[in-house]
Amino acid sequence: MSQEISSRQNQILKLLLENRKGLCIDNVADALDISRTAVQKHFAALENEGYIKKKTLNKTAGRPVTVYALTDKGINYFPKQYAWFSELMLSDLRQEIGPERFRGYMRKLGLKLAEKLRKRFEGNELNEKIDELLKIMNELGYEVQADARIESDEFSIQAHNCVYHDLVKQYDEICEFDLALITALLGEKVEQLSCLAKGDCACNFKVSKR
């Protein structure tokens, strides 16, 4: 279980963000006016959680120095704002190609992702495909579950988190991505019955066996 980042560790991560090549224990101790022992303990905790890693810098004179630098996880600890850029691209694309072609483009993206994932579904029975689909969608952040009646000719899959909620409010064509992805991976007919972005309690997809 991950440890909560303390205010002091947050300060250390910010220092390392400003110094991407890394800092040694003495650098951080001097910058924060704390002991080397305290820095070592914080470094150990942050390294254990995967936020930082050791690096060795070769000095022009003298022995190499061990420094600590941010990992990708450490960099991603700091807020990222992708929504505005995504909205800009989608707005321009929709205006450029028109609503219907934009909807088709979303379907094509769903099919492209399905093709990349196809090997994980080949040779599987429907129940196994559903388990794999739920695993993938949960990894992507959808928070999904399947209806208990999956043995019947019709059943449903519910997503309780829309991973592009704000974007779908403006571009409902994005839902075509989910429909195409689920349809291609399960090999069954899929309809979307409800949508979180439209005020429903969940995104509900009805699966009908062919």
ZADO-1210 file (C-alpha; in nm, 4 decimals, padded with zeros to 6 digits):
<atoms>
<atom x="00.0000" y="00.0000" z="00.0000" code="MET" pos="1"/>
<atom x="00.1378" y="00.3425" z="-00.0976" code="SER" pos="2"/>
<atom x="00.2445" y="00.5801" z="00.1756" code="GLN" pos="3"/>
<atom x="00.1011" y="00.9316" z="00.1844" code="GLU" pos="4"/>
<atom x="00.3493" y="01.1955" z="00.0741" code="ILE" pos="5"/>
<atom x="00.4412" y="01.4239" z="00.3655" code="SER" pos="6"/>
<atom x="00.4840" y="01.8003" z="00.3294" code="SER" pos="7"/>
<atom x="00.8619" y="01.7606" z="00.3620" code="ARG" pos="8"/>
<atom x="00.8698" y="01.4900" z="00.0947" code="GLN" pos="9"/>
<atom x="00.6581" y="01.7153" z="-00.1244" code="ASN" pos="10"/>
<atom x="00.9258" y="01.9830" z="-00.0855" code="GLN" pos="11"/>
<atom x="01.1942" y="01.7330" z="-00.1859" code="ILE" pos="12"/>
<atom x="01.0003" y="01.6279" z="-00.4951" code="LEU" pos="13"/>
<atom x="00.9605" y="01.9937" z="-00.5950" code="LYS" pos="14"/>
<atom x="01.3354" y="02.0481" z="-00.5585" code="LEU" pos="15"/>
<atom x="01.4014" y="01.7483" z="-00.7810" code="LEU" pos="16"/>
<atom x="01.1450" y="01.8738" z="-01.0325" code="LEU" pos="17"/>
<atom x="01.3445" y="02.1964" z="-01.0569" code="GLU" pos="18"/>
<atom x="01.6705" y="02.0026" z="-01.0836" code="ASN" pos="19"/>
<atom x="01.6019" y="01.7220" z="-01.3313" code="ARG" pos="20"/>
<atom x="01.9634" y="01.6017" z="-01.3399" code="LYS" pos="21"/>
<atom x="01.9320" y="01.5130" z="-00.9713" code="GLY" pos="22"/>
<atom x="02.0468" y="01.6311" z="-00.6319" code="LEU" pos="23"/>
<atom x="02.2671" y="01.4689" z="-00.3697" code="CYS" pos="24"/>
<atom x="02.1816" y="01.4402" z="-00.0011" code="ILE" pos="25"/>
<atom x="02.3893" y="01.7468" z="00.0894" code="ASP" pos="26"/>
<atom x="02.2153" y="01.9597" z="-00.1748" code="ASN" pos="27"/>
<atom x="01.8733" y="01.8840" z="-00.0297" code="VAL" pos="28"/>
<atom x="01.9887" y="01.9148" z="00.3330" code="ALA" pos="29"/>
<atom x="02.1272" y="02.2621" z="00.2608" code="ASP" pos="30"/>
<atom x="01.8246" y="02.3740" z="00.0596" code="ALA" pos="31"/>
<atom x="01.5726" y="02.2682" z="00.3241" code="LEU" pos="32"/>
<atom x="01.7961" y="02.3311" z="00.6270" code="ASP" pos="33"/>
<atom x="01.7504" y="01.9800" z="00.7657" code="ILE" pos="34"/>
<atom x="01.9935" y="01.7063" z="00.8654" code="SER" pos="35"/>
<atom x="02.1510" y="01.4601" z="00.6222" code="ARG" pos="36"/>
<atom x="01.9929" y="01.1771" z="00.8236" code="THR" pos="37"/>
<atom x="01.6454" y="01.3237" z="00.7728" code="ALA" pos="38"/>
<atom x="01.7081" y="01.3570" z="00.3986" code="VAL" pos="39"/>
<atom x="01.8313" y="00.9968" z="00.3790" code="GLN" pos="40"/>
<atom x="01.5102" y="00.8743" z="00.5450" code="LYS" pos="41"/>
<atom x="01.2913" y="01.0744" z="00.3074" code="HIS" pos="42"/>
<atom x="01.4935" y="00.9567" z="00.0073" code="PHE" pos="43"/>
<atom x="01.4558" y="00.5945" z="00.1190" code="ALA" pos="44"/>
<atom x="01.0776" y="00.6322" z="00.1535" code="ALA" pos="45"/>
<atom x="01.0395" y="00.8077" z="-00.1815" code="LEU" pos="46"/>
<atom x="01.2633" y="00.5555" z="-00.3576" code="GLU" pos="47"/>
<atom x="01.0663" y="00.2683" z="-00.2063" code="ASN" pos="48"/>
<atom x="00.7448" y="00.4191" z="-00.3455" code="GLU" pos="49"/>
<atom x="00.9036" y="00.4589" z="-00.6885" code="GLY" pos="50"/>
<atom x="00.9043" y="00.8395" z="-00.6995" code="TYR" pos="51"/>
<atom x="01.2816" y="00.8780" z="-00.7206" code="ILE" pos="52"/>
<atom x="01.5834" y="00.6739" z="-00.8271" code="LYS" pos="53"/>
<atom x="01.9602" y="00.6826" z="-00.7734" code="LYS" pos="54"/>
<atom x="02.1881" y="00.8142" z="-01.0428" code="LYS" pos="55"/>
<atom x="02.5654" y="00.8451" z="-01.0578" code="THR" pos="56"/>
<atom x="02.7206" y="01.1648" z="-01.1910" code="LEU" pos="57"/>
<atom x="03.0835" y="01.1591" z="-01.2965" code="ASN" pos="58"/>
<atom x="03.2601" y="01.4711" z="-01.1765" code="LYS" pos="59"/>
<atom x="03.5456" y="01.6158" z="-01.3821" code="THR" pos="60"/>
<atom x="03.7680" y="01.5843" z="-01.0789" code="ALA" pos="61"/>
<atom x="03.7275" y="01.3549" z="-00.7826" code="GLY" pos="62"/>
<atom x="03.4985" y="01.0608" z="-00.7150" code="ARG" pos="63"/>
<atom x="03.1589" y="01.0087" z="-00.8837" code="PRO" pos="64"/>
<atom x="02.8660" y="01.1507" z="-00.6890" code="VAL" pos="65"/>
<atom x="02.5424" y="00.9659" z="-00.6171" code="THR" pos="66"/>
<atom x="02.2377" y="01.1822" z="-00.6746" code="VAL" pos="67"/>
<atom x="01.8633" y="01.1206" z="-00.6706" code="TYR" pos="68"/>
<atom x="01.6326" y="01.2164" z="-00.9563" code="ALA" pos="69"/>
<atom x="01.2615" y="01.1898" z="-01.0314" code="LEU" pos="70"/>
<atom x="01.1236" y="00.8811" z="-01.2034" code="THR" pos="71"/>
<atom x="00.8264" y="00.9025" z="-01.4434" code="ASP" pos="72"/>
<atom x="00.6027" y="00.8324" z="-01.1440" code="LYS" pos="73"/>
<atom x="00.7662" y="01.1191" z="-00.9594" code="GLY" pos="74"/>
<atom x="00.7092" y="01.3541" z="-01.2521" code="ILE" pos="75"/>
<atom x="00.3456" y="01.2430" z="-01.2757" code="ASN" pos="76"/>
<atom x="00.2991" y="01.3168" z="-00.9043" code="TYR" pos="77"/>
<atom x="00.2572" y="01.6783" z="-01.0095" code="PHE" pos="78"/>
<atom x="-00.0752" y="01.7828" z="-01.1676" code="PRO" pos="79"/>
<atom x="-00.1178" y="01.7450" z="-01.5422" code="LYS" pos="80"/>
<atom x="-00.3848" y="01.9261" z="-01.7401" code="GLN" pos="81"/>
<atom x="-00.4654" y="01.7479" z="-02.0663" code="TYR" pos="82"/>
<atom x="-00.8352" y="01.8324" z="-02.1010" code="ALA" pos="83"/>
<atom x="-00.7897" y="02.1806" z="-02.2500" code="TRP" pos="84"/>
<atom x="-00.5468" y="02.0522" z="-02.5135" code="PHE" pos="85"/>
<atom x="-00.7715" y="01.7569" z="-02.5977" code="SER" pos="86"/>
<atom x="-01.0699" y="01.9908" z="-02.6266" code="GLU" pos="87"/>
<atom x="-00.8742" y="02.2172" z="-02.8610" code="LEU" pos="88"/>
<atom x="-00.7772" y="01.9276" z="-03.0884" code="MET" pos="89"/>
<atom x="-01.1244" y="01.7724" z="-03.0905" code="LEU" pos="90"/>
<atom x="-01.2914" y="02.1061" z="-03.1622" code="SER" pos="91"/>
<atom x="-01.0605" y="02.1721" z="-03.4545" code="ASP" pos="92"/>
<atom x="-01.0954" y="01.8168" z="-03.5907" code="LEU" pos="93"/>
<atom x="-01.4763" y="01.8210" z="-03.5684" code="ARG" pos="94"/>
<atom x="-01.4912" y="02.1555" z="-03.7458" code="GLN" pos="95"/>
<atom x="-01.2448" y="02.0384" z="-04.0099" code="GLU" pos="96"/>
<atom x="-01.4114" y="01.7087" z="-04.1066" code="ILE" pos="97"/>
<atom x="-01.7727" y="01.7560" z="-03.9929" code="GLY" pos="98"/>
<atom x="-01.9842" y="01.5764" z="-03.7270" code="PRO" pos="99"/>
<atom x="-02.0519" y="01.2522" z="-03.9181" code="GLU" pos="100"/>
<atom x="-01.6923" y="01.1912" z="-04.0213" code="ARG" pos="101"/>
<atom x="-01.5883" y="01.2855" z="-03.6685" code="PHE" pos="102"/>
<atom x="-01.8207" y="01.0158" z="-03.5331" code="ARG" pos="103"/>
<atom x="-01.6695" y="00.7674" z="-03.7764" code="GLY" pos="104"/>
<atom x="-01.3213" y="00.8720" z="-03.6680" code="TYR" pos="105"/>
<atom x="-01.4066" y="00.7875" z="-03.3059" code="MET" pos="106"/>
<atom x="-01.5270" y="00.4432" z="-03.4181" code="ARG" pos="107"/>
<atom x="-01.2033" y="00.3923" z="-03.6100" code="LYS" pos="108"/>
<atom x="-00.9993" y="00.4765" z="-03.2990" code="LEU" pos="109"/>
<atom x="-01.1954" y="00.2199" z="-03.0969" code="GLY" pos="110"/>
<atom x="-01.1307" y="-00.0441" z="-03.3628" code="LEU" pos="111"/>
<atom x="-00.7594" y="00.0396" z="-03.3707" code="LYS" pos="112"/>
<atom x="-00.7290" y="-00.0114" z="-02.9963" code="LEU" pos="113"/>
<atom x="-00.9290" y="-00.3343" z="-03.0221" code="ALA" pos="114"/>
<atom x="-00.6859" y="-00.4613" z="-03.2851" code="GLU" pos="115"/>
<atom x="-00.3927" y="-00.3992" z="-03.0508" code="LYS" pos="116"/>
<atom x="-00.5709" y="-00.5920" z="-02.7744" code="LEU" pos="117"/>
<atom x="-00.7063" y="-00.8726" z="-02.9935" code="ARG" pos="118"/>
<atom x="-00.4453" y="-01.1318" z="-02.8949" code="LYS" pos="119"/>
<atom x="-00.5700" y="-01.1196" z="-02.5353" code="ARG" pos="120"/>
<atom x="-00.9127" y="-01.2362" z="-02.6573" code="PHE" pos="121"/>
<atom x="-00.8301" y="-01.4894" z="-02.9276" code="GLU" pos="122"/>
<atom x="-00.9621" y="-01.8409" z="-02.8584" code="GLY" pos="123"/>
<atom x="-01.1524" y="-01.7326" z="-02.5469" code="ASN" pos="124"/>
<atom x="-01.5123" y="-01.8173" z="-02.4636" code="GLU" pos="125"/>
<atom x="-01.7501" y="-01.5239" z="-02.4157" code="LEU" pos="126"/>
<atom x="-01.7254" y="-01.5384" z="-02.0351" code="ASN" pos="127"/>
<atom x="-01.3464" y="-01.5223" z="-02.0586" code="GLU" pos="128"/>
<atom x="-01.3676" y="-01.2325" z="-02.3043" code="LYS" pos="129"/>
<atom x="-01.5929" y="-01.0431" z="-02.0638" code="ILE" pos="130"/>
<atom x="-01.3508" y="-01.0980" z="-01.7752" code="ASP" pos="131"/>
<atom x="-01.0631" y="-00.9705" z="-01.9885" code="GLU" pos="132"/>
<atom x="-01.2669" y="-00.6720" z="-02.1099" code="LEU" pos="133"/>
<atom x="-01.3598" y="-00.5745" z="-01.7536" code="LEU" pos="134"/>
<atom x="-00.9956" y="-00.6037" z="-01.6507" code="LYS" pos="135"/>
<atom x="-00.8811" y="-00.3765" z="-01.9341" code="ILE" pos="136"/>
<atom x="-01.1537" y="-00.1165" z="-01.8792" code="MET" pos="137"/>
<atom x="-01.0868" y="-00.1061" z="-01.5057" code="ASN" pos="138"/>
<atom x="-00.7170" y="-00.0568" z="-01.5775" code="GLU" pos="139"/>
<atom x="-00.8175" y="00.2404" z="-01.7939" code="LEU" pos="140"/>
<atom x="-01.0255" y="00.3822" z="-01.5075" code="GLY" pos="141"/>
<atom x="-01.3826" y="00.3050" z="-01.6195" code="TYR" pos="142"/>
<atom x="-01.4807" y="00.1211" z="-01.2969" code="GLU" pos="143"/>
<atom x="-01.6942" y="-00.1392" z="-01.4748" code="VAL" pos="144"/>
<atom x="-01.8970" y="-00.4438" z="-01.3807" code="GLN" pos="145"/>
<atom x="-02.1037" y="-00.6939" z="-01.5776" code="ALA" pos="146"/>
<atom x="-02.4599" y="-00.8070" z="-01.5215" code="ASP" pos="147"/>
<atom x="-02.4869" y="-01.1351" z="-01.3301" code="ALA" pos="148"/>
<atom x="-02.7057" y="-01.2739" z="-01.6129" code="ARG" pos="149"/>
<atom x="-02.4204" y="-01.3138" z="-01.8616" code="ILE" pos="150"/>
<atom x="-02.5417" y="-01.6661" z="-01.9446" code="GLU" pos="151"/>
<atom x="-02.8599" y="-01.5206" z="-02.0975" code="SER" pos="152"/>
<atom x="-02.8932" y="-01.3952" z="-02.4562" code="ASP" pos="153"/>
<atom x="-02.8795" y="-01.0358" z="-02.3340" code="GLU" pos="154"/>
<atom x="-02.6836" y="-00.8841" z="-02.0479" code="PHE" pos="155"/>
<atom x="-02.5335" y="-00.5475" z="-01.9596" code="SER" pos="156"/>
<atom x="-02.2002" y="-00.3895" z="-01.8755" code="ILE" pos="157"/>
<atom x="-02.2048" y="-00.0805" z="-01.6532" code="GLN" pos="158"/>
<atom x="-01.9280" y="00.1799" z="-01.6380" code="ALA" pos="159"/>
<atom x="-01.9473" y="00.3983" z="-01.3275" code="HIS" pos="160"/>
<atom x="-01.6736" y="00.6415" z="-01.4292" code="ASN" pos="161"/>
<atom x="-01.6459" y="00.8207" z="-01.7629" code="CYS" pos="162"/>
<atom x="-01.2750" y="00.8716" z="-01.8258" code="VAL" pos="163"/>
<atom x="-01.3447" y="01.1673" z="-02.0580" code="TYR" pos="164"/>
<atom x="-01.6543" y="01.3031" z="-01.8845" code="HIS" pos="165"/>
<atom x="-01.6073" y="01.6750" z="-01.9627" code="ASP" pos="166"/>
<atom x="-01.5169" y="01.6076" z="-02.3258" code="LEU" pos="167"/>
<atom x="-01.8219" y="01.3862" z="-02.3867" code="VAL" pos="168"/>
<atom x="-02.0457" y="01.6666" z="-02.2647" code="LYS" pos="169"/>
<atom x="-01.9299" y="01.8678" z="-02.5652" code="GLN" pos="170"/>
<atom x="-01.8663" y="01.5830" z="-02.8105" code="TYR" pos="171"/>
<atom x="-02.1068" y="01.2926" z="-02.7631" code="ASP" pos="172"/>
<atom x="-01.9484" y="01.1290" z="-03.0689" code="GLU" pos="173"/>
<atom x="-01.6687" y="01.0117" z="-02.8374" code="ILE" pos="174"/>
<atom x="-01.9048" y="00.7415" z="-02.7050" code="CYS" pos="175"/>
<atom x="-01.8615" y="00.5706" z="-03.0440" code="GLU" pos="176"/>
<atom x="-01.5074" y="00.4858" z="-02.9321" code="PHE" pos="177"/>
<atom x="-01.6378" y="00.2761" z="-02.6398" code="ASP" pos="178"/>
<atom x="-01.9051" y="00.1103" z="-02.8525" code="LEU" pos="179"/>
<atom x="-01.6598" y="00.0127" z="-03.1245" code="ALA" pos="180"/>
<atom x="-01.4043" y="-00.1140" z="-02.8725" code="LEU" pos="181"/>
<atom x="-01.6496" y="-00.3315" z="-02.6755" code="ILE" pos="182"/>
<atom x="-01.8198" y="-00.4634" z="-02.9911" code="THR" pos="183"/>
<atom x="-01.4919" y="-00.5608" z="-03.1563" code="ALA" pos="184"/>
<atom x="-01.3450" y="-00.7296" z="-02.8488" code="LEU" pos="185"/>
<atom x="-01.6557" y="-00.9296" z="-02.7559" code="LEU" pos="186"/>
<atom x="-01.7659" y="-01.0067" z="-03.1115" code="GLY" pos="187"/>
<atom x="-02.1279" y="-00.9425" z="-03.0129" code="GLU" pos="188"/>
<atom x="-02.3874" y="-00.6717" z="-03.0814" code="LYS" pos="189"/>
<atom x="-02.3535" y="-00.3813" z="-02.8341" code="VAL" pos="190"/>
<atom x="-02.5876" y="-00.0869" z="-02.7717" code="GLU" pos="191"/>
<atom x="-02.5376" y="00.2031" z="-02.5339" code="GLN" pos="192"/>
<atom x="-02.8511" y="00.2579" z="-02.3256" code="LEU" pos="193"/>
<atom x="-02.7360" y="00.5355" z="-02.0902" code="SER" pos="194"/>
<atom x="-02.4527" y="00.7849" z="-02.0504" code="CYS" pos="195"/>
<atom x="-02.2975" y="00.9442" z="-01.7412" code="LEU" pos="196"/>
<atom x="-02.2238" y="01.2665" z="-01.9255" code="ALA" pos="197"/>
<atom x="-02.5973" y="01.3023" z="-02.0004" code="LYS" pos="198"/>
<atom x="-02.6886" y="01.2757" z="-01.6323" code="GLY" pos="199"/>
<atom x="-02.7493" y="00.9015" z="-01.6052" code="ASP" pos="200"/>
<atom x="-02.6207" y="00.6963" z="-01.3112" code="CYS" pos="201"/>
<atom x="-02.3868" y="00.4902" z="-01.5295" code="ALA" pos="202"/>
<atom x="-02.2869" y="00.4247" z="-01.8882" code="CYS" pos="203"/>
<atom x="-02.4899" y="00.1121" z="-01.9589" code="ASN" pos="204"/>
<atom x="-02.4046" y="-00.1093" z="-02.2547" code="PHE" pos="205"/>
<atom x="-02.6466" y="-00.3862" z="-02.3595" code="LYS" pos="206"/>
<atom x="-02.4734" y="-00.6896" z="-02.5103" code="VAL" pos="207"/>
<atom x="-02.6841" y="-00.9178" z="-02.7327" code="SER" pos="208"/>
<atom x="-02.5400" y="-01.2543" z="-02.8311" code="LYS" pos="209"/>
<atom x="-02.5388" y="-01.3067" z="-03.2056" code="ARG" pos="210"/>
</atoms>
